[in-house]
Amino acid sequence: MTEQTAESTDLLRQSLTEAQATVRSYDTKAQIVGVGYMFALNVVFAFDRALPDTGPINHLDLVLAWLVVMSPILLFGYVLYPSRHSAPRLTTEPPKALQRVLYIDPDDHPDVEHMIAAARDADPEQETAYELLKVSKLREIKRERFLRALFASGICFFLLFFSQATRAFFGV
């Protein structure tokens, strides 16, 4: 392995480590913000009890309220769903045959000897670049889903505020 190839592989490994850490951080953020959202809803509904009662709620209002309040919780959970195993495929496969030794599928490597042979045949630069692209696609999916959940929770809080303000000022 030439010095340039070694440096390139090291750079790819560092990038892969950073991408993996970012993917994990989106999972953690989604869990923390999701729980924080639920606690904040508790505060909002405590304030709601202080407002005047407007009478019985109809079925449509009930369904809409549940959709508005619950959708951010579901969206934060949706951030957690895509894992490395379900990462999207690359648009083009690499020209060189990959051994896929950085993310092991036990079905591809049935025993220790097969795994060792695959590791020996692997091109570190190709393997790392492939895994970096896969993890980066996964990171972008999680980022988009996390932002979608944040926006949905913001919309929910705005609608809850609007509903409470209408009740407080107009008794509706």
Disulfide bonds with the S-S distance in Angstrom:
none
